[in-house]
């Protein structure tokens, strides 16, 4: 059960079991990401945001089309405790 967990926590837990399985498929391009790739990408985005001075509790706005990168950015925001607006 995922009580008091955010999206990044859930992804990290699922990576323990399903790291090499497909986590998402983007039908417009056929792009596929495994759970491990999604974790790696979201962690990279989180580090990039932190390097820009974004910290837990900050608010960010996301203007993006639906895509695997958008999903990774949402998880990155959760990973560092941001509030995000779509």
N, CA, C and O atoms as CSV, one atom per row, in Angstrom:
chain,resi,resn,atom,element,x,y,z
A,1,UNK,N,N,0.837,-1.179,0.000
A,1,UNK,CA,C,0.000,0.000,0.000
A,1,UNK,C,C,0.886,1.248,0.000
A,1,UNK,O,O,1.998,1.228,0.527
A,2,UNK,N,N,0.387,2.321,-0.591
A,2,UNK,CA,C,1.178,3.540,-0.755
A,2,UNK,C,C,0.604,4.691,0.072
A,2,UNK,O,O,0.223,5.724,-0.478
A,3,UNK,N,N,0.545,4.514,1.377
A,3,UNK,CA,C,0.035,5.557,2.251
A,3,UNK,C,C,1.120,6.612,2.437
A,3,UNK,O,O,2.276,6.284,2.704
A,4,UNK,N,N,0.741,7.877,2.294
A,4,UNK,CA,C,1.666,9.004,2.440
A,4,UNK,C,C,2.875,8.911,1.516
A,4,UNK,O,O,3.993,9.244,1.908
A,5,UNK,N,N,2.648,8.466,0.319
A,5,UNK,CA,C,3.712,8.368,-0.673
A,5,UNK,C,C,3.380,9.287,-1.839
A,5,UNK,O,O,2.210,9.497,-2.160
A,6,UNK,N,N,4.407,9.831,-2.466
A,6,UNK,CA,C,4.158,10.623,-3.663
A,6,UNK,C,C,4.472,9.783,-4.897
A,6,UNK,O,O,4.868,8.623,-4.788
A,7,UNK,N,N,4.295,10.370,-6.043
A,7,UNK,CA,C,4.470,9.653,-7.304
A,7,UNK,C,C,5.891,9.104,-7.462
A,7,UNK,O,O,6.073,8.004,-7.985
A,8,UNK,N,N,6.877,9.847,-7.023
A,8,UNK,CA,C,8.265,9.382,-7.114
A,8,UNK,C,C,8.502,8.177,-6.210
A,8,UNK,O,O,9.208,7.243,-6.593
A,9,UNK,N,N,7.918,8.192,-5.018
A,9,UNK,CA,C,8.053,7.053,-4.104
A,9,UNK,C,C,7.465,5.787,-4.719
A,9,UNK,O,O,8.046,4.706,-4.620
A,10,UNK,N,N,6.310,5.935,-5.352
A,10,UNK,CA,C,5.655,4.786,-5.988
A,10,UNK,C,C,6.523,4.257,-7.130
A,10,UNK,O,O,6.712,3.047,-7.256
A,11,UNK,N,N,7.049,5.157,-7.959
A,11,UNK,CA,C,7.917,4.739,-9.064
A,11,UNK,C,C,9.150,4.003,-8.539
A,11,UNK,O,O,9.516,2.950,-9.062
A,12,UNK,N,N,9.786,4.552,-7.514
A,12,UNK,CA,C,10.986,3.922,-6.959
A,12,UNK,C,C,10.686,2.515,-6.451
A,12,UNK,O,O,11.482,1.597,-6.650
A,13,UNK,N,N,9.545,2.348,-5.801
A,13,UNK,CA,C,9.159,1.022,-5.296
A,13,UNK,C,C,8.907,0.058,-6.453
A,13,UNK,O,O,9.343,-1.092,-6.411
A,14,UNK,N,N,8.213,0.519,-7.474
A,14,UNK,CA,C,7.918,-0.343,-8.620
A,14,UNK,C,C,9.185,-0.695,-9.394
A,14,UNK,O,O,9.257,-1.761,-10.006
A,15,UNK,N,N,10.175,0.178,-9.376
A,15,UNK,CA,C,11.444,-0.105,-10.061
A,15,UNK,C,C,12.145,-1.320,-9.465
A,15,UNK,O,O,12.886,-2.013,-10.162
A,16,UNK,N,N,11.919,-1.578,-8.198
A,16,UNK,CA,C,12.542,-2.742,-7.565
A,16,UNK,C,C,12.077,-4.035,-8.219
A,16,UNK,O,O,12.838,-4.999,-8.309
A,17,UNK,N,N,10.827,-4.057,-8.676
A,17,UNK,CA,C,10.257,-5.250,-9.301
A,17,UNK,C,C,10.303,-5.214,-10.825
A,17,UNK,O,O,10.544,-6.233,-11.472
A,18,UNK,N,N,10.072,-4.039,-11.389
A,18,UNK,CA,C,9.802,-3.941,-12.822
A,18,UNK,C,C,10.754,-3.015,-13.567
A,18,UNK,O,O,10.346,-2.401,-14.553
A,19,UNK,N,N,11.983,-2.893,-13.142
A,19,UNK,CA,C,12.903,-1.908,-13.713
A,19,UNK,C,C,13.005,-1.976,-15.237
A,19,UNK,O,O,13.098,-0.937,-15.892
A,20,UNK,N,N,12.990,-3.162,-15.801
A,20,UNK,CA,C,13.162,-3.317,-17.249
A,20,UNK,C,C,11.851,-3.445,-18.019
A,20,UNK,O,O,11.867,-3.642,-19.234
A,21,UNK,N,N,10.729,-3.336,-17.334
A,21,UNK,CA,C,9.431,-3.408,-18.021
A,21,UNK,C,C,8.996,-2.030,-18.483
A,21,UNK,O,O,9.397,-1.012,-17.918
A,22,UNK,N,N,8.167,-2.014,-19.523
A,22,UNK,CA,C,7.649,-0.741,-20.037
A,22,UNK,C,C,6.749,-0.076,-19.005
A,22,UNK,O,O,5.828,-0.692,-18.469
A,23,UNK,N,N,7.032,1.180,-18.741
A,23,UNK,CA,C,6.208,1.969,-17.830
A,23,UNK,C,C,5.214,2.806,-18.621
A,23,UNK,O,O,4.067,2.978,-18.210
A,24,UNK,N,N,5.665,3.325,-19.764
A,24,UNK,CA,C,4.750,4.073,-20.617
A,24,UNK,C,C,5.131,3.989,-22.075
A,24,UNK,O,O,6.291,3.811,-22.446
A,25,UNK,N,N,4.101,4.126,-22.878
A,25,UNK,CA,C,4.257,4.119,-24.334
A,25,UNK,C,C,3.536,5.355,-24.849
A,25,UNK,O,O,2.365,5.576,-24.540
A,26,UNK,N,N,4.238,6.155,-25.632
A,26,UNK,CA,C,3.645,7.357,-26.213
A,26,UNK,C,C,3.146,7.008,-27.608
A,26,UNK,O,O,3.955,6.833,-28.519
A,27,UNK,N,N,1.831,6.903,-27.796
A,27,UNK,CA,C,1.293,6.392,-29.056
A,27,UNK,C,C,1.572,7.262,-30.283
A,27,UNK,O,O,1.611,6.747,-31.401
A,28,UNK,N,N,1.767,8.569,-30.097
A,28,UNK,CA,C,1.999,9.433,-31.259
A,28,UNK,C,C,3.336,9.155,-31.935
A,28,UNK,O,O,3.459,9.281,-33.154
A,29,UNK,N,N,4.338,8.776,-31.142
A,29,UNK,CA,C,5.671,8.540,-31.704
A,29,UNK,C,C,6.138,7.094,-31.542
A,29,UNK,O,O,7.105,6.670,-32.174
A,30,UNK,N,N,5.448,6.350,-30.697
A,30,UNK,CA,C,5.877,4.982,-30.410
A,30,UNK,C,C,6.993,4.919,-29.379
A,30,UNK,O,O,7.498,3.838,-29.074
A,31,UNK,N,N,7.381,6.072,-28.840
A,31,UNK,CA,C,8.439,6.110,-27.823
A,31,UNK,C,C,8.011,5.313,-26.595
A,31,UNK,O,O,6.866,5.396,-26.151
A,32,UNK,N,N,8.949,4.541,-26.056
A,32,UNK,CA,C,8.671,3.707,-24.888
A,32,UNK,C,C,9.726,3.971,-23.822
A,32,UNK,O,O,10.904,4.151,-24.130
A,33,UNK,N,N,9.293,3.990,-22.572
A,33,UNK,CA,C,10.215,4.125,-21.453
A,33,UNK,C,C,9.950,3.009,-20.458
A,33,UNK,O,O,8.800,2.702,-20.143
A,34,UNK,N,N,11.021,2.407,-19.968
A,34,UNK,CA,C,10.879,1.415,-18.904
A,34,UNK,C,C,10.773,2.154,-17.567
A,34,UNK,O,O,11.017,3.358,-17.485
A,35,UNK,N,N,10.409,1.415,-16.535
A,35,UNK,CA,C,10.366,2.012,-15.202
A,35,UNK,C,C,11.739,2.566,-14.823
A,35,UNK,O,O,11.837,3.652,-14.252
A,36,UNK,N,N,12.788,1.825,-15.140
A,36,UNK,CA,C,14.145,2.281,-14.832
A,36,UNK,C,C,14.519,3.552,-15.574
A,36,UNK,O,O,15.121,4.457,-14.997
A,37,UNK,N,N,14.165,3.622,-16.855
A,37,UNK,CA,C,14.454,4.827,-17.643
A,37,UNK,C,C,13.668,6.022,-17.122
A,37,UNK,O,O,14.188,7.136,-17.065
A,38,UNK,N,N,12.420,5.789,-16.743
A,38,UNK,CA,C,11.590,6.868,-16.208
A,38,UNK,C,C,12.158,7.374,-14.882
A,38,UNK,O,O,12.173,8.578,-14.626
A,39,UNK,N,N,12.622,6.457,-14.051
A,39,UNK,CA,C,13.250,6.857,-12.784
A,39,UNK,C,C,14.514,7.667,-13.052
A,39,UNK,O,O,14.725,8.708,-12.430
A,40,UNK,N,N,15.352,7.201,-13.970
A,40,UNK,CA,C,16.602,7.889,-14.298
A,40,UNK,C,C,16.331,9.291,-14.851
A,40,UNK,O,O,16.993,10.254,-14.463
A,41,UNK,N,N,15.364,9.399,-15.752
A,41,UNK,CA,C,15.032,10.689,-16.353
A,41,UNK,C,C,14.455,11.650,-15.313
A,41,UNK,O,O,14.830,12.822,-15.280
A,42,UNK,N,N,13.560,11.169,-14.476
A,42,UNK,CA,C,12.960,12.044,-13.463
A,42,UNK,C,C,13.997,12.478,-12.430
A,42,UNK,O,O,13.952,13.607,-11.943
A,43,UNK,N,N,14.920,11.598,-12.096
A,43,UNK,CA,C,15.991,11.957,-11.162
A,43,UNK,C,C,16.901,13.017,-11.777
A,43,UNK,O,O,17.329,13.946,-11.091
A,44,UNK,N,N,17.193,12.878,-13.050
A,44,UNK,CA,C,18.009,13.868,-13.757
A,44,UNK,C,C,17.316,15.231,-13.786
A,44,UNK,O,O,17.948,16.258,-13.540
A,45,UNK,N,N,16.022,15.235,-14.085
A,45,UNK,CA,C,15.259,16.488,-14.078
A,45,UNK,C,C,15.253,17.105,-12.680
A,45,UNK,O,O,15.404,18.319,-12.539
A,46,UNK,N,N,15.080,16.283,-11.652
A,46,UNK,CA,C,15.058,16.783,-10.274
A,46,UNK,C,C,16.393,17.437,-9.920
A,46,UNK,O,O,16.422,18.494,-9.291
A,47,UNK,N,N,17.489,16.810,-10.322
A,47,UNK,CA,C,18.815,17.389,-10.071
A,47,UNK,C,C,18.983,18.707,-10.819
A,47,UNK,O,O,19.572,19.652,-10.294
A,48,UNK,N,N,18.466,18.769,-12.043
A,48,UNK,CA,C,18.536,20.004,-12.819
A,48,UNK,C,C,17.740,21.130,-12.181
A,48,UNK,O,O,18.206,22.267,-12.113
A,49,UNK,N,N,16.546,20.813,-11.717
A,49,UNK,CA,C,15.730,21.821,-11.036
A,49,UNK,C,C,16.420,22.302,-9.764
A,49,UNK,O,O,16.443,23.499,-9.477
A,50,UNK,N,N,16.982,21.364,-9.003
A,50,UNK,CA,C,17.686,21.733,-7.774
A,50,UNK,C,C,18.891,22.622,-8.083
A,50,UNK,O,O,19.180,23.557,-7.337
A,51,UNK,N,N,19.589,22.336,-9.173
A,51,UNK,CA,C,20.744,23.150,-9.575
A,51,UNK,C,C,20.327,24.576,-9.933
A,51,UNK,O,O,21.121,25.511,-9.829
A,52,UNK,N,N,19.075,24.728,-10.354
A,52,UNK,CA,C,18.550,26.063,-10.668
A,52,UNK,C,C,18.053,26.795,-9.420
A,52,UNK,O,O,17.607,27.940,-9.502
A,53,UNK,N,N,18.131,26.130,-8.269
A,53,UNK,CA,C,17.711,26.752,-7.018
A,53,UNK,C,C,16.287,26.433,-6.605
A,53,UNK,O,O,15.792,26.976,-5.617
A,54,UNK,N,N,15.626,25.564,-7.344
A,54,UNK,CA,C,14.262,25.164,-6.992
A,54,UNK,C,C,14.352,24.213,-5.801
A,54,UNK,O,O,15.158,23.283,-5.805
A,55,UNK,N,N,13.519,24.448,-4.778
A,55,UNK,CA,C,13.604,23.626,-3.573
A,55,UNK,C,C,12.219,23.197,-3.088
A,55,UNK,O,O,11.195,23.705,-3.544
A,56,UNK,N,N,12.220,22.258,-2.162
A,56,UNK,CA,C,10.983,21.704,-1.622
A,56,UNK,C,C,10.039,22.821,-1.191
A,56,UNK,O,O,10.437,23.782,-0.532
A,57,UNK,N,N,8.772,22.665,-1.583
A,57,UNK,CA,C,7.758,23.644,-1.233
A,57,UNK,C,C,7.564,24.741,-2.267
A,57,UNK,O,O,6.572,25.469,-2.217
A,58,UNK,N,N,8.501,24.872,-3.208
A,58,UNK,CA,C,8.353,25.863,-4.271
A,58,UNK,C,C,7.218,25.454,-5.205
A,58,UNK,O,O,6.825,24.289,-5.264
A,59,UNK,N,N,6.710,26.430,-5.921
A,59,UNK,CA,C,5.653,26.197,-6.899
A,59,UNK,C,C,6.250,26.349,-8.291
A,59,UNK,O,O,7.040,27.260,-8.541
A,60,UNK,N,N,5.870,25.455,-9.190
A,60,UNK,CA,C,6.282,25.581,-10.584
A,60,UNK,C,C,5.047,25.424,-11.462
A,60,UNK,O,O,4.054,24.820,-11.056
A,61,UNK,N,N,5.121,25.965,-12.651
A,61,UNK,CA,C,4.060,25.788,-13.645
A,61,UNK,C,C,4.644,25.005,-14.811
A,61,UNK,O,O,5.784,25.228,-15.219
A,62,UNK,N,N,3.859,24.097,-15.333
A,62,UNK,CA,C,4.299,23.282,-16.463
A,62,UNK,C,C,3.355,23.549,-17.629
A,62,UNK,O,O,2.145,23.360,-17.512
A,63,UNK,N,N,3.910,23.983,-18.741
A,63,UNK,CA,C,3.141,24.159,-19.964
A,63,UNK,C,C,3.745,23.211,-20.985
A,63,UNK,O,O,4.826,23.469,-21.515
A,64,UNK,N,N,3.058,22.128,-21.258
A,64,UNK,CA,C,3.628,21.088,-22.103
A,64,UNK,C,C,2.521,20.257,-22.718
A,64,UNK,O,O,1.428,20.129,-22.168
A,65,UNK,N,N,2.831,19.701,-23.864
A,65,UNK,CA,C,1.958,18.684,-24.434
A,65,UNK,C,C,2.156,17.402,-23.639
A,65,UNK,O,O,3.176,17.234,-22.970
A,66,UNK,N,N,1.191,16.502,-23.709
A,66,UNK,CA,C,1.377,15.198,-23.088
A,66,UNK,C,C,2.525,14.490,-23.789
A,66,UNK,O,O,2.547,14.393,-25.016
A,67,UNK,N,N,3.466,14.000,-23.016
A,67,UNK,CA,C,4.614,13.281,-23.572
A,67,UNK,C,C,5.326,12.567,-22.432
A,67,UNK,O,O,5.062,12.849,-21.264
A,68,UNK,N,N,6.221,11.649,-22.759
A,68,UNK,CA,C,6.999,11.000,-21.707
A,68,UNK,C,C,7.827,12.000,-20.885
A,68,UNK,O,O,8.019,11.807,-19.685
A,69,UNK,N,N,8.313,13.058,-21.528
A,69,UNK,CA,C,9.087,14.062,-20.793
A,69,UNK,C,C,8.222,14.791,-19.770
A,69,UNK,O,O,8.688,15.123,-18.680
A,70,UNK,N,N,6.973,15.035,-20.121
A,70,UNK,CA,C,6.051,15.673,-19.184
A,70,UNK,C,C,5.847,14.788,-17.953
A,70,UNK,O,O,5.874,15.274,-16.822
A,71,UNK,N,N,5.645,13.500,-18.175
A,71,UNK,CA,C,5.459,12.564,-17.062
A,71,UNK,C,C,6.704,12.567,-16.173
A,71,UNK,O,O,6.595,12.607,-14.947
A,72,UNK,N,N,7.881,12.523,-16.792
A,72,UNK,CA,C,9.131,12.536,-16.025
A,72,UNK,C,C,9.280,13.827,-15.224
A,72,UNK,O,O,9.789,13.803,-14.103
A,73,UNK,N,N,8.844,14.946,-15.786
A,73,UNK,CA,C,8.925,16.221,-15.076
A,73,UNK,C,C,7.971,16.250,-13.886
A,73,UNK,O,O,8.327,16.769,-12.829
A,74,UNK,N,N,6.776,15.706,-14.037
A,74,UNK,CA,C,5.850,15.619,-12.900
A,74,UNK,C,C,6.450,14.782,-11.776
A,74,UNK,O,O,6.351,15.144,-10.603
A,75,UNK,N,N,7.068,13.673,-12.134
A,75,UNK,CA,C,7.691,12.813,-11.123
A,75,UNK,C,C,8.881,13.527,-10.484
A,75,UNK,O,O,9.102,13.404,-9.279
A,76,UNK,N,N,9.647,14.272,-11.282
A,76,UNK,CA,C,10.771,15.049,-10.746
A,76,UNK,C,C,10.275,16.069,-9.730
A,76,UNK,O,O,10.888,16.254,-8.678
A,77,UNK,N,N,9.173,16.727,-10.042
A,77,UNK,CA,C,8.599,17.703,-9.115
A,77,UNK,C,C,8.208,17.027,-7.803
A,77,UNK,O,O,8.465,17.560,-6.723
A,78,UNK,N,N,7.596,15.870,-7.900
A,78,UNK,CA,C,7.228,15.118,-6.694
A,78,UNK,C,C,8.479,14.674,-5.938
A,78,UNK,O,O,8.503,14.662,-4.707
A,79,UNK,N,N,9.504,14.314,-6.683
A,79,UNK,CA,C,10.745,13.810,-6.083
A,79,UNK,C,C,11.368,14.838,-5.138
A,79,UNK,O,O,11.943,14.468,-4.114
A,80,UNK,N,N,11.256,16.132,-5.475
A,80,UNK,CA,C,11.858,17.148,-4.605
A,80,UNK,C,C,10.819,17.950,-3.823
A,80,UNK,O,O,11.150,18.955,-3.193
A,81,UNK,N,N,9.572,17.507,-3.865
A,81,UNK,CA,C,8.547,18.115,-3.021
A,81,UNK,C,C,8.005,19.438,-3.514
A,81,UNK,O,O,7.711,20.331,-2.720
A,82,UNK,N,N,7.872,19.567,-4.825
A,82,UNK,CA,C,7.335,20.799,-5.404
A,82,UNK,C,C,5.827,20.718,-5.560
A,82,UNK,O,O,5.247,19.634,-5.605
A,83,UNK,N,N,5.213,21.872,-5.641
A,83,UNK,CA,C,3.816,21.975,-6.047
A,83,UNK,C,C,3.839,22.360,-7.515
A,83,UNK,O,O,4.554,23.283,-7.906
A,84,UNK,N,N,3.068,21.664,-8.323
A,84,UNK,CA,C,3.087,22.002,-9.743
A,84,UNK,C,C,1.680,22.252,-10.248
A,84,UNK,O,O,0.698,21.694,-9.758
A,85,UNK,N,N,1.628,23.108,-11.240
A,85,UNK,CA,C,0.375,23.493,-11.870
A,85,UNK,C,C,0.458,23.144,-13.337
A,85,UNK,O,O,1.485,23.344,-13.986
A,86,UNK,N,N,-0.623,22.626,-13.842
A,86,UNK,CA,C,-0.661,22.205,-15.239
A,86,UNK,C,C,-1.554,23.146,-16.006
A,86,UNK,O,O,-1.733,22.980,-17.212
